[in-house]
Amino acid sequence: MKRSREINSLISIGIVGLIILFGAPLSLDLFSVISLTTAISLAILALSLGLIWGFGGILCFGQTAFFGIGGYAYAIAALNFGGSTGAIIAAVLVAAAAAAILGYFMFYGRLSDVYLAVITLTVTLILYSVIRRTSGPEYKIGIAKLGGFNGINVPPINYPWDATQFLYPEHVFYVAMVALLLAYFLCVWLTKSHFGRVCVSIRENEVRTELLGYDIRFYKLCMFTVGGAIAGLGGIMFANSIGRITPDVFNLYNAALAIIWVIIGGRGTLIGPVFGALILFYLTSFLGRQAVVNINLFLGLVLIVFVLVVPKGIVPSLVELWDRRKSRRMTARSARRMRRRGRSRVKEVQVED
Amino acid sequence: MDLFAALALQIIYGIANLVLISIGLAVIFGMMRVINLAHGEFLMLGGYTVIVATNNGVNIWIAMFIFAPLIVGIIGLIVEWCLIRFLYGRMVDTLLATWGLSLFFIGLITTIFGAQTATTISPPFGAITIGDYSSSGYELFLIFIAILAVALVYLLFRYTKLGLVARGTMQGADMAASLGVSTQRVYSTTFGIGAALSGLAGGLLAPITGVLPTIGAIYIGKAFITVISGGTAILAGTASASILLGAVNGIVAFVVGPTMGEVALLLLAIVLLRLMPQGITGRFFKRSL
């Protein structure tokens, strides 16, 4: 029963994804498509955090670090290589390597969740202040100038191994959406695999898992590295949709946003964070246009309210609500049927449900 | 020689700066195990209090030493009463809720005062000269205040009834409660003291750094790194971590540049936590406060 529902929901997510993939560029104007591309790149970031936090129990406050590193690595590599094919691969690898190095120190130092959160946040903030100060012409990697807080202009993605054929923004959308779908189903596969189940058991009880013979440090490190790679992929898409990557990706506001997406969407699900990112992206850009409420004020209140009142997040709460209504309706229906048959075993039916 | 003296003064000031920005956090985190991510915003509020008060004609000393700790301490009590109280023992949720609080304060202050630097105030001391080099007299003053603050917190928690009750509550809340201590009141008082210390530090640093709604982000990383590297003993830990990190930061900043100083501080802290996951006082000075 539960398994078939999972498969059904995965199939429907896939279908909705394909509809958006092919439908959005046909029905929306160019500007909306570009902003949807940005939203999707952020959703990939949310997905990566949802994976490592929801399924690995790794509370990373600085997931934007790998997102930004991915974006920067892509920009630098694309400028130096003169094409985007190798640059994409290189950027994902760089982001994964950054996560692996940081993860080694944290997990093999056995830092607990809260310490880990603070360390990752600090890494992000330090990256922010370091890259902001690289405005001089002496700060460059190959031919790519880091450009301080103005950032780097990002060359657009081109057709594989053909650097003369650039993709138009509407085509970048296809790439980003396919990347999101691939990343999503990769995460689903990962969480269903043996590896993913070990990670969930680490999240539930570290000591017990370790006593069962698993090296929890290694599993956490692998999970964190995969998360870093996916976040890096999101960063590449983000840099392409905006056309520029600036140190602002590393600032406190964005680090907080990533956490808020996951909290709102729901920890322990993969689709929840994606929804959270999409909802909040459109909500904040709407509020930004209105200029009535300060966005920080609004986000702060949202975060506090969700932690205190809806700690599970929207998607799990909705699923729970749906189940309860459904079971109530089924109970009512079977109760009627029972009454018609002249029996009154309502109590027992309820217990069975 | 003059260069050496000036450099030494600069490094000691760097250490004092770390002590000042992290002592309020050390009290709240070290005593209560409450991670207060709005710590940077408490410092920011202290800064704004001083600026607003002096612009309204209050003497700068009164603004710094009375208004800033008092007002931020009261804000701390309100925060504890409205938010933290519900979240004791739920460390991750506290972390998230205080982050929400941090964004809320940033938004609130931006709405009231605007996103730009408010009117700045000048430090109440002139420059002092060491041979060919000149240094700010105010920095010397801050070094003195940092030492004073550490001594004050030590005396408070070591030799007063309040400190004894607070330490007892932190070690065993149930036991303290069964001996007739109102643990709820101890928690809120400790949180208030931590907030007041943060407000004081924020007010003292305002003339040097200026104030911005987002200035908390500059402090928060360094403060947390210092407190976590320090470990469980709040004062000895904060002091020793400040000395180690501040010295490395100062030396690297002098040799390579200020940005690299911050990077060195962070890298050292990460390596330190790899070697000593319980912080410095997890291995040395275990029995100190």
Interface residues (C-beta under 8 A of the other chain):
Chain A: L59 L102 F105 M106 Y108 G109 R110 L111 D113 V114 Y115 A117 V118 I119 L121 T122 V123 L125 I126 S129 V130 R133 N251 L252 Y253 A256 I259 I263 V293 N294 I295 N296 L297 F298 L299 G300 L301 V302 L303 I304 V307 L308 P311
Chain B: I35 L83 F86 L87 M91 V92 D93 L95 L96 A97 W99 G100 L101 S102 L103 F104 F105 I106 G107 L108 T110 T111 T214 A217 I218 I220 G221 F224 I225 I228 T259 E262 V263 L266 A269 I270 V271 L273 R274 L275 P277
